[in-house]
Amino acid sequence: MRMRKFTIVLTLIGAALCLVHFIGLDPKNMLLFSFSVPLWFVPIFADIRDVNLYFAYFLTIVSWGLMGYAIDWYVQKYRTRRHSE
């Protein structure tokens, strides 16, 4: 069984980012808008005030998880290639 260390850690970071915003510790939305990749693209398509905040949280957590998964996949590929040589 492969370890998914980066997937887990980055998903938790995304969840923590959303939690910090949800409980009000990010009053000017600087953390959420700076570190939520999906929210970077929302102004292209719609007004940011019209976006469902819970959907934005979901997309933020998923995007952080996908970044972790991509890193885990690359690390596994690198280790497999290195051991086969």
Sequence and secondary structure as in RCSB ss.txt:
>XXXX:A:sequence
MRMRKFTIVLTLIGAALCLVHFIGLDPKNMLLFSFSVPLWFVPIFADIRDVNLYFAYFLTIVSWGLMGYAIDWYV
QKYRTRRHSE
>XXXX:A:secstr
    HHHHHHHHHHHHHHHHHHTTS TTSHHHHHH HHHHHHHHHS GGGS HHHHHHHHHHHHHHHHHHHHHHH
HHHHHHHHH 
